[in-house]
Amino acid sequence: MQYWPLIIFGWPSAITGLTLQVAGVAWRNAGLSVSGAIISLGFCSYLLLSPPPFR
């Protein structure tokens, strides 16, 4: 079984991205916030494919 889609589109990327965004705001580092946004982009694009009531 391949685990890379689970890591890119699953909860690990969402949690890692959120952690980096919070750390970027706390330390006032724009690079951390941008990297957190890029990391969580896969999870957000996966949620975009959900049916309309759950978006």
Kinemage of the C-alpha trace (Angstrom):
@kinemage 1
@onewidth
@group {chain A} dominant
@subgroup {mainchain}
@vectorlist {calphas} color= white
{ca met a 1} P 0.000 0.000 0.000
{ca gln a 2} L 1.256 3.454 -0.855
{ca tyr a 3} L 1.205 5.974 1.970
{ca trp a 4} L 2.233 9.165 0.170
{ca pro a 5} L -1.341 10.247 -0.752
{ca leu a 6} L -2.382 9.816 2.859
{ca ile a 7} L 0.486 11.990 4.040
{ca ile a 8} L -0.001 14.710 1.404
{ca phe a 9} L -3.794 14.895 1.414
{ca gly a 10} L -4.561 13.617 4.915
{ca trp a 11} L -4.537 14.949 8.424
{ca pro a 12} L -0.727 14.956 8.870
{ca ser a 13} L -0.362 17.743 6.313
{ca ala a 14} L -3.212 19.734 7.859
{ca ile a 15} L -1.769 19.476 11.368
{ca thr a 16} L 1.764 20.270 10.217
{ca gly a 17} L 0.577 23.267 8.202
{ca leu a 18} L -1.489 24.615 11.079
{ca thr a 19} L 1.435 24.190 13.476
{ca leu a 20} L 3.762 26.071 11.149
{ca gln a 21} L 1.239 28.866 10.650
{ca val a 22} L 0.748 29.318 14.398
{ca ala a 23} L 4.517 29.283 14.945
{ca gly a 24} L 4.962 31.847 12.163
{ca val a 25} L 2.440 34.192 13.746
{ca ala a 26} L 3.853 33.693 17.254
{ca trp a 27} L 7.445 34.332 16.152
{ca arg a 28} L 6.435 36.922 13.524
{ca asn a 29} L 8.146 34.961 10.773
{ca ala a 30} L 6.472 35.197 7.388
{ca gly a 31} L 8.470 32.283 5.984
{ca leu a 32} L 6.979 29.843 8.481
{ca ser a 33} L 3.466 31.074 7.764
{ca val a 34} L 3.911 30.735 4.012
{ca ser a 35} L 5.413 27.256 4.312
{ca gly a 36} L 2.522 26.215 6.561
{ca ala a 37} L 0.049 27.468 3.984
{ca ile a 38} L 1.801 25.585 1.187
{ca ile a 39} L 1.985 22.356 3.199
{ca ser a 40} L -1.732 22.453 4.049
{ca leu a 41} L -2.687 23.224 0.429
{ca gly a 42} L -3.082 19.517 -0.433
{ca phe a 43} L -5.567 18.964 2.379
{ca cys a 44} L -7.544 22.072 1.465
{ca ser a 45} L -7.732 21.066 -2.196
{ca tyr a 46} L -8.972 17.610 -1.155
{ca leu a 47} L -11.747 19.213 0.913
{ca leu a 48} L -12.670 21.387 -2.054
{ca leu a 49} L -13.796 18.238 -3.914
{ca ser a 50} L -16.411 17.438 -1.237
{ca pro a 51} L -20.126 17.809 -2.034
{ca pro a 52} L -21.598 21.278 -1.369
{ca pro a 53} L -23.181 20.740 2.085
{ca phe a 54} L -19.827 19.687 3.553
{ca arg a 55} L -17.617 22.343 1.960
